[in-house]
């Protein structure tokens, strides 16, 4: 996301009109508002000195965005804050009205999304991109300010597991596992060296192909979880932690073939054991034979069993290999050997159609136990 920093963003007749204080010579001087078009939808509000913007002020644009900071000799200089129409922000260093120096960007929730440098309104050098649902990308941007090249690093959420290789506009082309060499800044991609391992390429599933390399494990996931016999009787296999984890940590990934909600709703529940909604359009599914580790172990999230007292939750994730998928994230402390449970979240009001029989029985037992405690 790059801001439109042109203060001549009027889209209408460039007719200036000023309301505010003047000096004895009739110049804009003091506090006032300068309207930059005939409909007054673009304006500057702040301080003036001898007709020039001087001191704190703010531009307000027709699209709802704004740019505020300290002005000197009619131009923004120093730290400026650009607020987009959706509420996300950019805090950057300006020189003579141009982004020129360090900059940080934040989404509407205040989460850091970008950190780097600008030169004449263009990103330059090594920049960091913080993905909303997991991981960090950093590397040298090209002349268009896009993160592209053969020395780009993806850091998994633990900031201990890395991939290094070629990305184009932030999308994985091919990469290898990498380690920090211990020399140089930790966000400098040249401080990382690749190690022996499988080449990893973009591998987004389709409606009939779950993965081009279904037996290639994810290097982050394989260090955090393992599949064993569940502690829940009759549940088959379950997902277990191999590490100590605090609430909010990503443990496992839920990749699968991509189906529509209509396809899933119209088939028998017998085929929906490993389905999970990704968004309003897509459902992720791990059908047979891929539900068997002999045929598929590129992701293991589908092995987590249900509990009405879970220690994990489903969440969205931007995976470098699989694209947009779901993940399993802790909601309480876990330690090595703990089984990871999630609440499947079937509609309790439509149990006759929206949940399998085993879930209906488990819900009745859970509610009966709650009543007994009360």
Residue pairs with C-beta under 8 A, 6 or more apart in sequence:
1 84
1 88
1 90
1 105
1 113
1 114
2 123
2 145
3 65
3 67
3 82
3 84
3 90
4 61
4 65
5 67
5 82
5 97
5 98
5 99
5 121
7 36
7 44
7 59
7 67
7 97
8 14
8 36
9 42
9 61
9 62
9 63
10 36
10 37
10 41
10 42
10 62
11 37
11 62
12 37
12 38
12 39
12 41
12 42
12 62
13 37
13 38
14 36
14 37
15 35
15 37
15 38
16 34
16 35
16 36
17 34
17 35
17 40
18 28
18 32
18 33
18 34
18 35
19 32
19 33
19 35
20 28
20 30
20 31
20 32
20 33
20 34
20 48
21 28
21 29
21 30
21 31
21 32
21 48
22 28
22 29
22 30
23 29
23 30
23 50
27 48
27 50
27 51
28 34
28 48
28 50
28 51
28 52
29 48
29 49
29 50
29 51
30 47
30 48
31 46
31 47
31 48
32 45
32 46
32 48
33 43
33 44
33 45
34 43
34 44
34 45
34 48
35 42
35 43
36 42
36 43
36 44
37 62
41 61
41 62
42 59
42 60
42 61
42 62
43 59
43 60
44 53
44 57
44 58
44 59
44 60
45 57
45 58
45 60
46 53
46 55
46 56
46 57
46 58
46 71
47 53
47 54
47 55
47 56
47 57
47 71
48 54
49 55
52 73
52 74
53 71
53 74
53 75
54 71
54 72
54 73
54 74
55 70
55 71
56 68
56 69
56 70
56 71
57 68
57 69
57 70
57 71
58 66
58 67
58 68
58 69
59 66
59 67
59 68
60 66
61 67
63 85
64 85
65 82
65 83
65 84
65 85
66 82
66 83
67 76
67 80
67 81
67 82
67 83
68 80
68 81
68 83
69 76
69 77
69 78
69 79
69 80
69 81
69 94
70 76
70 77
70 78
70 79
70 80
71 77
75 94
75 96
75 97
76 94
76 97
77 94
77 95
77 96
77 97
78 93
78 94
79 91
79 92
79 93
79 94
80 91
80 92
80 93
80 94
81 89
81 90
81 91
82 89
82 90
82 92
83 89
84 90
86 108
87 108
88 105
88 106
88 107
88 108
88 113
89 105
89 106
90 103
90 104
90 105
90 106
91 103
91 104
91 105
91 106
92 99
92 101
92 102
92 103
92 104
92 118
93 99
93 100
93 101
93 102
93 103
93 118
94 100
94 101
95 101
98 120
98 121
99 118
99 120
99 121
100 118
100 119
100 120
101 117
101 118
102 116
102 117
103 114
103 115
103 116
103 117
103 118
103 123
104 112
104 114
104 115
105 112
105 113
105 114
105 115
106 112
106 113
107 113
107 132
111 130
111 132
112 130
113 129
113 130
113 132
114 127
114 128
114 129
114 130
115 127
115 128
115 130
116 123
116 124
116 125
116 126
116 127
116 128
116 141
117 123
117 124
117 125
117 127
118 124
122 143
122 144
122 145
123 141
123 145
124 141
124 145
125 140
125 141
126 138
126 139
126 140
126 141
126 187
126 188
126 189
127 138
127 139
127 140
127 141
127 147
128 136
128 137
128 138
128 187
129 136
129 137
129 138
129 147
129 170
130 136
131 137
131 318
132 318
133 315
133 316
133 317
133 318
133 327
134 156
134 157
134 250
134 317
134 318
134 319
134 327
135 154
135 155
135 156
135 157
135 318
135 319
135 320
136 154
136 155
136 159
137 147
137 152
137 153
137 154
137 155
137 167
137 170
138 152
138 153
138 155
138 187
138 188
138 189
139 147
139 149
139 151
139 152
139 153
139 167
139 189
140 149
140 151
140 152
140 189
141 147
141 148
142 148
142 149
146 168
146 169
146 170
147 167
147 169
147 170
148 167
148 168
148 169
148 170
149 166
149 167
150 165
150 166
151 164
151 189
151 190
152 164
152 165
152 166
152 167
152 175
152 189
153 162
153 163
153 164
153 178
153 189
153 192
154 162
154 163
154 164
154 167
154 172
154 175
154 320
155 161
155 162
156 162
156 220
156 250
157 220
157 249
157 250
158 220
158 224
158 249
161 177
161 219
161 220
161 223
162 177
162 178
162 179
162 180
162 192
163 172
163 175
163 176
163 177
163 178
163 200
163 219
163 320
164 175
164 176
164 178
164 189
164 192
164 193
164 194
165 172
165 173
165 174
165 175
165 176
165 194
165 200
166 172
166 173
166 174
166 175
167 173
167 175
171 202
172 200
172 201
172 202
172 320
172 321
173 201
173 202
174 199
174 200
174 201
175 199
175 200
175 320
176 194
176 195
176 197
176 198
176 199
176 200
177 194
177 195
177 196
177 197
177 200
177 219
178 192
178 193
178 194
178 195
179 192
179 193
179 195
180 186
180 191
180 192
181 191
181 192
181 193
182 191
183 191
184 190
184 191
185 191
197 219
198 213
198 216
200 216
200 320
200 321
201 212
201 321
202 320
202 321
202 323
203 211
203 212
203 213
203 298
203 321
203 322
204 322
204 323
205 211
205 255
205 256
205 257
205 258
205 322
206 257
206 258
207 257
207 258
207 259
208 257
209 257
210 255
210 256
210 257
210 286
210 290
210 296
210 298
211 255
211 296
211 298
211 322
213 298
214 290
214 295
214 296
214 297
214 298
215 295
215 296
215 297
215 298
216 298
217 297
217 298
218 253
218 298
218 299
218 321
220 250
221 251
221 252
221 253
221 299
221 300
223 242
223 243
224 241
224 242
224 243
224 245
224 251
224 252
225 239
225 240
225 241
225 242
225 251
225 252
225 300
225 340
226 239
226 240
226 242
227 237
227 238
227 239
227 240
227 293
227 300
227 303
228 237
228 238
228 240
229 236
229 237
229 238
230 236
230 237
230 238
230 305
230 339
231 238
231 339
232 238
232 305
232 307
232 339
235 305
237 293
237 303
238 303
238 304
238 305
238 339
238 340
239 251
239 252
239 300
239 301
239 303
239 304
239 305
239 328
239 339
239 340
240 337
240 338
240 339
240 340
241 251
241 334
241 335
241 336
241 337
241 338
241 339
241 340
242 336
243 336
244 333
244 334
244 335
244 336
245 251
245 330
245 333
245 334
245 335
246 330
246 333
247 330
247 331
247 332
247 333
248 329
248 330
248 331
249 329
249 330
250 315
250 317
250 327
250 328
250 329
251 312
251 327
251 328
251 329
251 330
251 334
251 340
252 299
252 300
252 301
252 303
252 304
252 327
252 328
252 340
253 299
253 300
253 301
253 317
253 319
253 322
253 325
253 326
253 327
253 328
254 276
254 284
254 299
254 301
254 302
254 314
254 325
254 326
254 327
254 328
255 284
255 286
255 298
255 299
255 301
255 319
255 322
255 325
256 274
256 275
256 276
256 284
256 285
256 286
256 287
256 290
256 299
256 302
256 325
257 284
257 285
257 286
257 287
257 290
258 278
258 282
258 283
258 284
258 285
259 275
259 282
259 283
259 284
259 285
260 281
260 282
260 283
261 277
261 280
261 281
261 283
263 283
264 272
264 275
264 283
264 285
269 355
269 356
271 287
272 285
272 356
273 291
273 356
274 285
274 286
274 287
274 291
274 302
275 283
275 284
275 285
276 283
276 284
276 285
276 302
276 314
276 326
277 283
277 284
278 284
278 316
278 324
278 325
278 326
279 324
284 325
284 326
286 296
286 302
289 295
289 296
290 296
291 302
298 322
299 322
299 325
301 326
301 327
301 328
304 312
304 328
304 340
304 341
304 342
305 339
305 341
305 342
306 341
306 342
306 343
306 344
306 359
306 362
307 341
307 342
307 343
308 343
308 362
308 363
308 366
309 341
310 331
310 341
310 342
310 343
311 330
311 331
311 332
311 334
311 338
311 340
311 341
312 328
312 329
312 330
312 331
312 334
312 340
312 341
312 342
313 328
313 329
313 331
313 342
313 343
314 326
314 327
314 328
314 329
314 342
314 345
315 326
315 327
315 328
315 329
316 324
316 325
316 326
316 327
317 324
317 325
317 326
317 327
318 324
319 325
319 327
328 340
328 342
330 340
334 340
344 359
346 354
346 355
346 359
347 354
347 355
348 363
351 359
351 360
351 363
355 363
